[in-house]
Amino acid sequence: MRRVGQARRRDTGERAIISALEAVGIVVFPISGAGCPDLLLYCPQTRVWLPVEVKGPQGRLTAAQCQQRALAPYPVVRSVGDALTLVGVVGVKKW
């Protein structure tokens, strides 16, 4: 359990995922809170907003996240490839 005022750690692959999404034109807003997803994505071309949870390869959802996803499901990405596939980018060799 976190102490009051203690900073929340971001997932290890989050920075790379944000960079890759921004490189293909997605606007990324990092967010936080109990049960909230890590990122809010906005695609200007389609005007679609998408909440996304970032987890490492072995990462697990918290109890609050599981409860929130039961009410309003949102995707979980574990790699840059997962994130790019989620927004419809396929066959990008750089990533």
ABEGO torsion letter per residue (X at the ends): XBBBGBBBBBBAAAAAAAAAAAAAGBBBBBBBEBGBBABBBBBAAAGBBBBBBBBBAABBBBAAAAAAAAABBBBBBABAAAAAAAAGBBGBAAX
